[in-house]
Amino acid sequence: MSAKRLDIVIFGATGFTGRVAVKEAASLSKKYNFTWGIAGRRQEALEAVINKFAPNSENVPIIIADIRDQESLKKMADSAKVIANCCGPFRFYGEAVVKACLAAKTHHVDVSGETQYMEKMQLEYNKAAQEAGIYVVSACGFDSIPCDLGILYTQNNFQGEINTIESYLNSWNNSNAGGASIHYATWESAIYGIAHYNELREIRTKLFPNKLPKFEPKLPNRGTVHRSIISNGWSTVFPGSDRSVALRTQRFLYEKNKQRPIQIQTYITFQSLVHVMAMAFFGGIFLLLMKSEFGRNLLLKHPKFFSGGSISHEGPTEEKMENSMFSITFKATGWKEKLVELSDKHVNPPNKELITKVTGKNPGYGLTSICLLLAGITILRESDKMPDNGGVLSPGAAFVNTSLMEELKKNGMTFEIISSTE
C-alpha cells in the first residue's frame, strides 16, 4: 500500500452512523495518531458533516464516491489503507465497496449486522481477499463485537473446557428523553434481511460443506420465554446476528486451531412480561406484513407506527444516545478438565460454570463507531497477529490474537468475571 494513502476513510459519512463515526474519528485520531478522511456522494453535505461533527479537525480530506459509480469507489479505495464502511443496507450497497477494496488492496471494515450479506461475502471473496493480502471484517459495531469478543474473553478465562455459552443482552436508558431509540437504516436492513432469510440455506451449504462435530450434552432449549438467574427479567431468543457471527468464529477456531467449538445461544431480556407482550405484538405484525411486498412497503413507509415509536428517520437524540446503556452476561458451562483430543468424550457431566459480563454505553451508534474505528486501527498496526495474511472473517476470528479487547477497555467497554463455580 502507498504511504500516501490515508489510514482510514469513512464511507457513508453523511448517514446517521457515519456522522457519529466522524465525531469519534476526530477524537480517536488524536489519541491514536492516524490520518483519516470521509467519503460520500455530495461535497456540500460532507463539508457540513465536518463542520458540525469535527469542527476542530483541520484539513480533513473529502472524497466523492457514489455506490452507483464503481470507478469512484475504486478511487476512494485507492486513497485509503482501510475503508470504514457505514453505508447500508449492505445487501444492496456493501458488495460494490468490497470489490473496490479488493481491486485497490485496501482493508475493509463495516458495521453490518446482516447475516446473509456477511456470509455471502465470505463465500464469494475470502480467497480473493487472502490473495490480495487484505482483511474484510463485517459486524464491527454493536453487532457483533461485544458478543463475539465477550465469548472469547469467557473462553480465555474459563481454565477448562467449555461446552455451552448462553448470552443475555440487557439495555436501558438513564434519562427520561423520549423519541426513537433506533435509526431507520437499522429497520430497513432488518426488513430486507428477514424477507430474504431463505437465502441463508444455500449460502451456508456452499460456505460450510463440512458439519461441525456434535458434542454432548446439548444446549438446553429454554422455550419461547424464560427467566434466568443471571438476567433479571424475561428472556427470549435474540433475533440479531450475534449468534451467527459467534458461530463463524467458533468454526474458524476449530478449523484453524483444532479448538473444540462451543454451542452458543443468544438471548435478549425484557424487564417485565408487559414488555415481552408488547414486543410479541409488534413482532407478530412485523412478520405478518413481511410476507408480501405490499406489507414490506408499509413497514418501510411507516417505521415509527409499526415499531411503537422506537424507530424513526430522525433516529435517537444526542441525549438519548449518551444515556443508553447495555450489558451482555455470559453463562459458560463445561468441565474443569480439558481433554487431549477432540475425538475424546467427557465421562462425567459438566462440573464448572463461569459467569462473565460485557458492559458499555451508547451501543447503537457511539460504541459502534468506536468499535469500527478501533478495528481498522488494529488491522493497520497488528496485521502480523492476524490469520492467513487476509480473508473475509468474523471479528473474533480476525482479532482473537490482537490487542483490540484491551483498546476497547480503554474506550468505555468493560469485560469482567462475575462468578465461577466448580
Solvent accessible surface area in square Angstrom, and as a share of the most:
residue,aa,sasa,rsa
1,M,112,0.50
2,S,58,0.37
3,A,98,0.76
4,K,194,0.82
5,R,36,0.13
6,L,32,0.16
7,D,23,0.12
8,I,1,0.00
9,V,0,0.00
10,I,0,0.00
11,F,6,0.03
12,G,12,0.11
13,A,0,0.00
14,T,45,0.26
15,G,33,0.32
16,F,22,0.09
17,T,24,0.14
18,G,0,0.00
19,R,70,0.25
20,V,15,0.09
21,A,0,0.00
22,V,0,0.00
23,K,86,0.36
24,E,33,0.15
25,A,0,0.00
26,A,12,0.09
27,S,68,0.44
28,L,9,0.04
29,S,16,0.10
30,K,144,0.61
31,K,115,0.49
32,Y,20,0.08
33,N,132,0.68
34,F,13,0.05
35,T,74,0.43
36,W,19,0.07
37,G,0,0.00
38,I,0,0.00
39,A,0,0.00
40,G,5,0.05
41,R,141,0.51
42,R,146,0.53
43,Q,83,0.37
44,E,138,0.62
45,A,18,0.14
46,L,0,0.00
47,E,72,0.32
48,A,55,0.43
49,V,9,0.05
50,I,21,0.11
51,N,107,0.55
52,K,150,0.64
53,F,43,0.18
54,A,2,0.01
55,P,92,0.58
56,N,128,0.66
57,S,23,0.15
58,E,152,0.68
59,N,142,0.73
60,V,21,0.12
61,P,52,0.33
62,I,47,0.24
63,I,29,0.15
64,I,82,0.42
65,A,0,0.00
66,D,30,0.16
67,I,34,0.17
68,R,183,0.67
69,D,66,0.34
70,Q,82,0.36
71,E,103,0.46
72,S,16,0.11
73,L,0,0.00
74,K,57,0.24
75,K,128,0.54
76,M,0,0.00
77,A,0,0.00
78,D,55,0.29
79,S,32,0.21
80,A,0,0.00
81,K,48,0.20
82,V,0,0.00
83,I,0,0.00
84,A,1,0.01
85,N,0,0.00
86,C,15,0.09
87,C,30,0.18
88,G,27,0.26
89,P,3,0.02
90,F,9,0.04
91,R,63,0.23
92,F,99,0.41
93,Y,77,0.29
94,G,0,0.00
95,E,47,0.21
96,A,22,0.17
97,V,0,0.00
98,V,0,0.00
99,K,97,0.41
100,A,1,0.01
101,C,0,0.00
102,L,27,0.14
103,A,68,0.52
104,A,6,0.05
105,K,114,0.49
106,T,0,0.00
107,H,16,0.07
108,H,0,0.00
109,V,0,0.00
110,D,0,0.00
111,V,27,0.16
112,S,2,0.01
113,G,29,0.28
114,E,15,0.07
115,T,21,0.12
116,Q,9,0.04
117,Y,7,0.03
118,M,3,0.01
119,E,2,0.01
120,K,78,0.33
121,M,2,0.01
122,Q,36,0.16
123,L,55,0.28
124,E,94,0.42
125,Y,28,0.11
126,N,41,0.21
127,K,147,0.62
128,A,40,0.31
129,A,0,0.00
130,Q,60,0.27
131,E,129,0.58
132,A,21,0.16
133,G,26,0.25
134,I,1,0.00
135,Y,4,0.01
136,V,0,0.00
137,V,0,0.00
138,S,8,0.05
139,A,0,0.00
140,C,0,0.00
141,G,1,0.01
142,F,39,0.16
143,D,44,0.23
144,S,0,0.00
145,I,0,0.00
146,P,0,0.00
147,C,1,0.00
148,D,2,0.01
149,L,3,0.01
150,G,0,0.00
151,I,1,0.01
152,L,8,0.04
153,Y,26,0.10
154,T,0,0.00
155,Q,32,0.14
156,N,106,0.54
157,N,48,0.25
158,F,2,0.01
159,Q,152,0.68
160,G,18,0.18
161,E,15,0.07
162,I,11,0.05
163,N,3,0.02
164,T,9,0.05
165,I,0,0.00
166,E,6,0.03
167,S,3,0.02
168,Y,4,0.01
169,L,14,0.07
170,N,18,0.09
171,S,74,0.48
172,W,117,0.41
173,N,50,0.26
174,N,98,0.50
175,S,26,0.17
176,N,160,0.82
177,A,24,0.18
178,G,55,0.52
179,G,59,0.56
180,A,8,0.06
181,S,51,0.33
182,I,64,0.32
183,H,31,0.14
184,Y,34,0.13
185,A,42,0.32
186,T,71,0.42
187,W,18,0.06
188,E,36,0.16
189,S,21,0.14
190,A,44,0.34
191,I,0,0.00
192,Y,49,0.19
193,G,13,0.13
194,I,74,0.38
195,A,32,0.24
196,H,64,0.29
197,Y,137,0.52
198,N,124,0.64
199,E,60,0.27
200,L,7,0.03
201,R,197,0.72
202,E,109,0.49
203,I,18,0.09
204,R,80,0.29
205,T,92,0.53
206,K,121,0.51
207,L,27,0.13
208,F,38,0.16
209,P,101,0.64
210,N,110,0.56
211,K,177,0.75
212,L,46,0.23
213,P,50,0.31
214,K,175,0.74
215,F,27,0.11
216,E,112,0.50
217,P,59,0.37
218,K,140,0.59
219,L,36,0.18
220,P,59,0.37
221,N,144,0.74
222,R,84,0.31
223,G,40,0.39
224,T,113,0.66
225,V,52,0.30
226,H,22,0.10
227,R,140,0.51
228,S,24,0.15
229,I,166,0.84
230,I,35,0.18
231,S,4,0.02
232,N,119,0.61
233,G,5,0.04
234,W,65,0.23
235,S,0,0.00
236,T,33,0.19
237,V,73,0.42
238,F,33,0.14
239,P,120,0.76
240,G,34,0.32
241,S,2,0.01
242,D,8,0.04
243,R,93,0.34
244,S,17,0.11
245,V,0,0.00
246,A,1,0.00
247,L,49,0.24
248,R,17,0.06
249,T,0,0.00
250,Q,2,0.01
251,R,32,0.12
252,F,28,0.12
253,L,4,0.02
254,Y,50,0.19
255,E,90,0.40
256,K,104,0.44
257,N,87,0.45
258,K,138,0.59
259,Q,59,0.26
260,R,24,0.09
261,P,8,0.05
262,I,7,0.03
263,Q,42,0.19
264,I,1,0.00
265,Q,33,0.14
266,T,3,0.02
267,Y,6,0.02
268,I,32,0.16
269,T,8,0.05
270,F,33,0.14
271,Q,110,0.49
272,S,36,0.23
273,L,80,0.40
274,V,109,0.63
275,H,97,0.43
276,V,15,0.09
277,M,131,0.58
278,A,43,0.34
279,M,105,0.47
280,A,66,0.51
281,F,125,0.52
282,F,63,0.26
283,G,29,0.28
284,G,40,0.38
285,I,51,0.26
286,F,24,0.10
287,L,99,0.49
288,L,119,0.59
289,L,34,0.17
290,M,11,0.05
291,K,163,0.69
292,S,51,0.33
293,E,119,0.53
294,F,149,0.62
295,G,1,0.01
296,R,59,0.21
297,N,64,0.33
298,L,51,0.25
299,L,0,0.00
300,L,25,0.12
301,K,144,0.61
302,H,91,0.41
303,P,6,0.04
304,K,109,0.46
305,F,152,0.63
306,F,28,0.12
307,S,16,0.10
308,G,49,0.47
309,G,26,0.25
310,S,42,0.27
311,I,14,0.07
312,S,5,0.03
313,H,102,0.46
314,E,124,0.56
315,G,9,0.08
316,P,8,0.05
317,T,74,0.43
318,E,90,0.40
319,E,97,0.44
320,K,29,0.12
321,M,15,0.07
322,E,68,0.30
323,N,44,0.23
324,S,24,0.16
325,M,51,0.23
326,F,1,0.00
327,S,8,0.05
328,I,4,0.02
329,T,6,0.04
330,F,1,0.00
331,K,40,0.17
332,A,0,0.00
333,T,36,0.21
334,G,0,0.00
335,W,4,0.01
336,K,91,0.38
337,E,90,0.40
338,K,140,0.59
339,L,49,0.24
340,V,137,0.79
341,E,102,0.46
342,L,52,0.26
343,S,99,0.64
344,D,57,0.29
345,K,171,0.73
346,H,38,0.17
347,V,146,0.84
348,N,98,0.50
349,P,103,0.65
350,P,40,0.25
351,N,51,0.26
352,K,15,0.06
353,E,46,0.20
354,L,3,0.02
355,I,11,0.06
356,T,1,0.01
357,K,54,0.23
358,V,1,0.00
359,T,31,0.18
360,G,5,0.05
361,K,92,0.39
362,N,12,0.06
363,P,14,0.09
364,G,34,0.32
365,Y,15,0.06
366,G,4,0.04
367,L,7,0.03
368,T,8,0.05
369,S,0,0.00
370,I,25,0.13
371,C,0,0.00
372,L,0,0.00
373,L,1,0.00
374,L,2,0.01
375,A,0,0.00
376,G,0,0.00
377,I,8,0.04
378,T,6,0.03
379,I,1,0.01
380,L,53,0.26
381,R,131,0.48
382,E,23,0.10
383,S,50,0.32
384,D,124,0.64
385,K,101,0.43
386,M,14,0.06
387,P,27,0.17
388,D,58,0.30
389,N,109,0.56
390,G,0,0.00
391,G,0,0.00
392,V,5,0.03
393,L,12,0.06
394,S,3,0.02
395,P,1,0.00
396,G,0,0.00
397,A,1,0.01
398,A,0,0.00
399,F,7,0.03
400,V,45,0.26
401,N,104,0.54
402,T,21,0.12
403,S,34,0.22
404,L,1,0.00
405,M,30,0.13
406,E,87,0.39
407,E,30,0.13
408,L,1,0.00
409,K,76,0.32
410,K,128,0.54
411,N,26,0.13
412,G,47,0.45
413,M,1,0.00
414,T,66,0.38
415,F,17,0.07
416,E,71,0.32
417,I,83,0.42
418,I,86,0.44
419,S,47,0.31
420,S,62,0.40
421,T,75,0.43
422,E,138,0.62
